Amino acid sequence: MLYCGFISTLWKGTVSVLRRRLAVLASGRGSNFKAIAASCRRDDFPAEVVCLVTDNAKAGAISVAEEYGIPCEYVDAGSRRGRLQDGAEEEIVRRLREYEVEFVFLAGFMRILRTELLSAFPGRILNVHPSLLPSFKGLHAQQQAFDYGVRVAGCSVHFVDDSVDGGPIILQEAVPVEDADSCESLAERILAAEHRIVPRAIELLASDQLRVEGRRVLGTDD
Ligand code: GAR
């Protein structure tokens, strides 16, 4: 047993040295960012959040960054809803490079990426979306699912490509819709599921367990 303990200490020590450098982009309240930051405090977690980038100077995510001692970068992305103004994406890439970022997680970043980020981090940008993709892409996905009357809603973490919410899916969690649900109560349970699959997807990516074959992402089995 003593021997095992020694090995596990050594192993943990090695993993903490090999933490991959992750940036989180967030526009809003930051609960997924918080779930990521909390997971990164685990000794055996293979990633660390090296910076938060936000396009919203009033984002709740900024307080989360303060709470966890994570540097925060604000980038003015312009006033066009859902879009990045010219130069904004180049500016984000420039700042991410300063932090020597390897992976990027979009945790409620409400702007569509254009080419600069995608080409700077090919296959290394992940997004969480509050629906079982490919259903209910775009804004207000929980409301779309609720209004449609689905019996099973959920959330997805996927690779980001040049489509909107259309890249290869890494993890999904189903959330059954109950008779007594309002859209708000359903969205709350979907969010709790997001907080489970988001850190797990990062863990899989950062420990090089994922393989993309066409649209399929392999290596996610427990
Ligand atoms: C989350 O529900 C996330 O899935 C969604 O924004 C919310 C952010 O919440 N993202 C999208 O809809 C992207 N298409 P949070 O700020 O508390 O993490």
Boltz pocket constraint, residues with backbone or C-beta under 6 A from the ligand:
constraints:
  - pocket:
      binder: B
      contacts: [[A, 26], [A, 27], [A, 28], [A, 29], [A, 30], [A, 31], [A, 32], [A, 33], [A, 107], [A, 108], [A, 109], [A, 110], [A, 128], [A, 129], [A, 130], [A, 138], [A, 139], [A, 140], [A, 141], [A, 165], [A, 191], [A, 194]]
      max_distance: 6.0
